[in-house]
Amino acid sequence: MVLVPGLLCTEDLFAPQVAGLADVVDVVVGDHTRHDSMTAIAADILEHVPKRFVLGGLSMGGYIAFEMLRQAPERVQALILMDTNARADREQQKQERQAMVELGVSEGLDPVLDAFVPLMVHPDRLSDTSLIGCIRQMGYDTGVEAYTRQQVAIIGRRDNRKFLGQIDCPTVVIVGAQDVVTPAKVAQEMANGIAGARLEIVPECGHLPTLEKPDIITGIVRNFLAEI
């Protein structure tokens, strides 16, 4: 299984699933830090992963997963879309991303993470120092230069709504019930657009269910793998 993290996230985003699914699947985490376009990121990951695999992506990782499917649909056995979106950014969103990049370049990642972290998790988890520390550390480990490349890639990504109908592999769409970044309505849109896709809404959860509700996500993925 190939898993692709989100913006400012590292392989630690999937650490609970890598451990929890070790008895049923080998997991490779794609590197999405080296390029500044979805096309190049997807091609790079495809060069470094097994010939055929189950593909999963969270947030930005979902945008990359769509591009990987465009480039090599025959290699993707099944698809897991987590807290992501088939829509391209609106102009205002692009401007907001550019402003955050400029903030990161001028002042470092601390103010970026100060704005980023509260949007990532359920409000009840903002006092969870272990979880918040993990999220911030992933940001520091990513660094400003890679963050800039990631945001440029996200700003320039395609709108994938029309592409949804071309996806013909087994698919599960997962979303936190309280995700404010990619809310349940856009998850429902993706599930409706992909033939046979199943939607799983995780209760009391924000944008990072792999860390917020790791056992639930591991269970959903385990059951999905058993079905395909």
Secondary structure by P-SEA (a helix, b strand, c coil): cbbbbccccccccaaaaaaaacccbbbbbbbccccccaaaaaaaaaaccccbbbbbbccaaaaaaaaaaaaccccccbbbbcccccccccaaaaaaaaaaaaaaaaccaaaaaaaccccccccccccaaaaaaaaaaaaaaacaaaaaaaaaaaaacccccccccccccbbbbbbbcccccccaaaaaaaaaaccbbbbbbbcccccccccccaaaaaaaaaaaaaac
